[in-house]
């Protein structure tokens, strides 16, 4: 799908802080809810605040390591280093509300 045919949203629900070095987001998804289609243009650290299971649904042109559908069991306090390149949707496939903090690194 060409980029002109789809609208990309932010990588999470809302921006908490942005400066010249980082952009910090909060993701908040109810069970069954999914994020906007978004592109990761920066490496980032993801920290799980609450939830039990999340899925990453990549677009056909997603690059990087995360270009296949993935389901992950998560627990509060889990953290992940994720490289840029993914174009995806996050989907809460769990029974609990899913919340995370994503810290994009601008350097």
C-alpha positions as CSV (number, residue, x, y, z in Angstrom):
1,X,0.0,0.0,0.0
2,X,1.5,3.4,-0.9
3,X,1.9,5.9,1.9
4,X,-0.4,8.3,0.1
5,X,-3.2,5.7,0.5
6,X,-2.9,5.3,4.3
7,X,-2.7,7.7,7.1
8,X,0.0,7.0,9.7
9,X,-0.7,7.9,13.3
10,X,1.5,8.3,16.3
11,X,3.3,5.4,17.7
12,X,1.2,5.4,20.9
13,X,-1.8,7.2,22.4
14,X,-0.3,10.4,23.6
15,X,3.0,12.2,23.9
16,X,4.1,12.8,27.5
17,X,7.4,14.7,26.9
18,X,9.5,15.7,24.0
19,X,12.9,17.4,23.9
20,X,15.9,17.4,21.6
21,X,17.0,13.9,22.8
22,X,13.8,11.8,23.4
23,X,10.1,11.6,22.8
24,X,8.2,9.8,25.5
25,X,4.7,8.3,24.7
26,X,2.0,6.5,26.6
27,X,0.0,3.7,25.0
28,X,-3.3,2.9,26.5
29,X,-5.5,0.2,24.9
30,X,-8.6,-1.5,26.3
31,X,-9.0,-5.3,25.6
32,X,-9.7,-5.7,21.8
33,X,-8.6,-2.1,21.0
34,X,-5.8,-1.4,18.5
35,X,-3.6,1.6,17.8
36,X,-3.3,3.6,14.7
37,X,-1.1,2.3,12.0
38,X,2.3,3.8,12.8
39,X,5.9,3.8,11.7
40,X,8.8,3.6,14.0
41,X,11.4,6.0,12.7
42,X,13.6,5.9,15.8
43,X,14.9,3.1,18.0
44,X,13.0,3.0,21.3
45,X,12.6,1.4,24.7
46,X,9.2,0.0,25.6
47,X,8.2,-0.5,29.3
48,X,5.0,-2.4,30.1
49,X,2.9,-0.7,32.9
50,X,-0.1,-3.1,32.8
51,X,-1.6,-5.8,30.6
52,X,-1.3,-9.5,29.9
53,X,-1.0,-10.0,26.1
54,X,-0.3,-7.7,23.1
55,X,0.1,-8.4,19.4
56,X,2.1,-6.5,16.8
57,X,0.4,-6.5,13.3
58,X,2.9,-5.4,10.7
59,X,2.2,-3.8,7.4
60,X,3.5,-5.4,4.2
61,X,6.2,-2.9,3.8
62,X,7.4,-3.1,7.5
63,X,11.2,-3.2,7.8
64,X,13.6,-4.2,10.5
65,X,13.3,-7.2,12.8
66,X,9.6,-6.9,13.4
67,X,8.0,-7.7,10.0
68,X,5.9,-10.7,11.1
69,X,2.8,-10.9,13.2
70,X,3.7,-11.5,16.8
71,X,1.8,-12.2,20.0
72,X,3.6,-11.6,23.3
73,X,2.6,-12.4,26.9
74,X,3.6,-9.4,29.0
75,X,3.7,-8.4,32.7
76,X,4.1,-5.0,34.4
77,X,7.7,-4.1,34.5
78,X,8.7,-6.0,31.3
79,X,10.9,-3.9,29.0
80,X,12.1,-4.3,25.4
81,X,14.7,-2.6,23.2
82,X,13.2,-2.2,19.7
83,X,15.0,-1.1,16.6
84,X,13.4,1.4,14.1
85,X,11.8,0.3,10.9
86,X,8.5,-1.3,11.8
87,X,5.2,-0.1,10.3
88,X,2.5,-1.7,12.3
89,X,-0.6,-1.7,14.5
90,X,-0.5,-2.7,18.2
91,X,-3.6,-4.8,19.2
92,X,-4.6,-5.6,22.8
93,X,-5.5,-9.3,22.5
94,X,-5.5,-9.8,26.3
95,X,-8.2,-9.7,28.9
96,X,-6.7,-6.7,30.8
97,X,-6.1,-3.0,29.8
98,X,-2.7,-2.6,28.2
99,X,-0.5,0.4,29.0
100,X,3.1,1.0,28.1
101,X,5.6,3.8,28.0
102,X,7.6,4.1,24.8
103,X,10.8,6.2,24.8
104,X,12.0,7.1,21.4
105,X,15.7,7.9,21.2
106,X,16.6,10.8,18.8
107,X,20.4,10.4,19.1
